[in-house]
Amino acid sequence: MTVETEAEANARHAEKMKKHKASKEKLLAGKSADKGLLIVHTGAGKGKTSAALGMVMRHIAYDWPVGIVQFIKAPSWETGEAKLLGRFPDLVTLHVMGEGFTWDTQDRARDMAVARSAWERAKELIRDERHRLVLLDELNIVLRYDYLPVEEVVAFLRDEKPADKHVIVTGRNAKPELIEIADLVTEMTLVKHPFRQGIKAQKGIEY
Amino acid sequence: MTVETEAEANARHAEKMKKHKASKEKLLAGKSADKGLLIVHTGAGKGKTSAALGMVMRHIAYDWPVGIVQFIKAPSWETGEAKLLGRFPDLVTLHVMGEGFTWDTQDRARDMAVARSAWERAKELIRDERHRLVLLDELNIVLRYDYLPVEEVVAFLRDEKPADKHVIVTGRNAKPELIEIADLVTEMTLVKHPFRQGIKAQKGIEY
C-alpha cells in the first residue's frame, strides 16, 4: 500500500482533471455540424419513452412545437403524459392511435389499418415545418409485428425527413434497418427491475 | 418456404396475441406492493438525465412536488431544464451545485466541500414529506471521484429514505454498492452517437 499525502492527492487530482478538461475541449472543438437527428431508444430496460419525453419537454421549454404519435396506446398516454402535454396545447400536437394494446385486440387486420393511419399522420407531422421534433412512440413495436413495412418507414425517414428535423423512435427490438440509418441509438438495458420483486407499475414513474 | 394464407396468418396472430395477453395479465396479477423506489440510471449512453426528467415531469403532471439536486452543473440546467422547471415554482425545489464541471476546477478540496453541501441538501429534500420524488442528478460522478463516501450515501438511502419516496440517481459508472440496494436499475448503452459523426450537442436534445 502506498501512502499519499493530502497535498500529493490534490496535485494528482488537479493533473488528472486538467487532462480530462483538455480532452473534452479537443473533442468539442471538432464538432460543428448542427442537424436534425434520427434518434432511436430501444432495449428491454426502462426509460425509452421517459427519455423521449424529457427531450420533448426540453423543446417545450424553448417554446418549440413538437408532434407526437403514440403508436401503441398505453395507460400513460391517458394519464401522466396526456395531462402534462395538455398543459401546452399551442406547442404539442398529439395523435394517439385509437386502439388498445395490440395484444388486447387479436385482430391483425384492424391493427394494421390503425398502424397505417397513425403512420400517415406521422409523415404529415414530420413534413410540417412547424415542428422541430417529432416523437414516434413505440413505432418499433409496430415494425416488429410487421404492421408496417420497415422498408417504407426507413425510406421515408432517410429520404424525406427534413434535414433540420429531429425524429425520435422508441420501443424495444428496433429493426437493424432502422438502426442502420439512425444518428443516435441508445439501448436501455435492464439491470434490475422492481416487477421482479413484486412491485407493480407506479403513477409518476411509469405513467 | 411455407406459404400461408391471410386467414392462417390472422389466426396464428390472434393465438399469439391471446397468449401474450394472458401472460401479461398473469404477470400483473402477482404485483401489488406500492413503494418508493430507488432508481438508478447509469451507463455510457444518452438518456440518463432525460429519462429522469420525464419522470419528474410525470410527477408535475399530477401536481406532486419534486426535489432536484444537480450535483454536476451542466449547461442544460442553465437553459432547457431550468426554463422548464421554472414554470412550476410551486412544485419544484431545485438545488444546483454552485461550481462548474469538476474537470474545470482542478481543486479537489473545493469540489469535495461543494459535494458535501449538495448532499446535505439532498438529505433534507429526501426527508421532507412534501416531495414524492427526489432526483439526484449526476450523483454517480461525485461518488466515482470519491468526493463523498459511498458507504455514507448508501447507508442513508437504504436506512433513512422514507418508504414511500422515490429517489432517482443518475450518472455513468454507478458504484456496485448503490446498484446492490437499488430497486430499478437501467443501463443506457451507447449503440451509435452523433458526436462520433462530427455532430455537436444540440439545444432541445441534450440541454
Interface residues (C-beta under 8 A of the other chain):
Chain A: A9 N10 H13 A14 M17 K18 H20 K21 K24 L27 L28 G30 K31 S32 A33 D34 K35 L37 I39 V40 H41 T42 G43 G45 K46 G47 T49 S50 A51 A52 L53 G54 M55 M57 R58 H59 I60 A61 Y62 W64 S76 T79 G80 E81 K83 L84 R87 F101 T102 W103 D104 T105 Q106 D107 R108 A109 R132 L133 H166 I179 A182 D183 L184 V185 T186 E187 M188 T189 L190 V191 K192 H193 P194 F195 Q197 G198 I199 K200 A201 Q202 K203 G204 I205 Y207
Chain B: A9 N10 H13 A14 M17 K18 H20 K21 K24 L27 L28 G30 K31 S32 A33 D34 K35 L37 I39 V40 H41 T42 G43 G45 K46 G47 T49 S50 A51 A52 L53 G54 M55 M57 R58 H59 I60 A61 Y62 W64 S76 T79 G80 E81 K83 L84 R87 F101 T102 W103 D104 T105 Q106 D107 R108 A109 R132 L133 H166 I179 A182 D183 L184 V185 T186 E187 M188 T189 L190 V191 K192 H193 P194 F195 Q197 G198 I199 K200 A201 Q202 K203 G204 I205 Y207
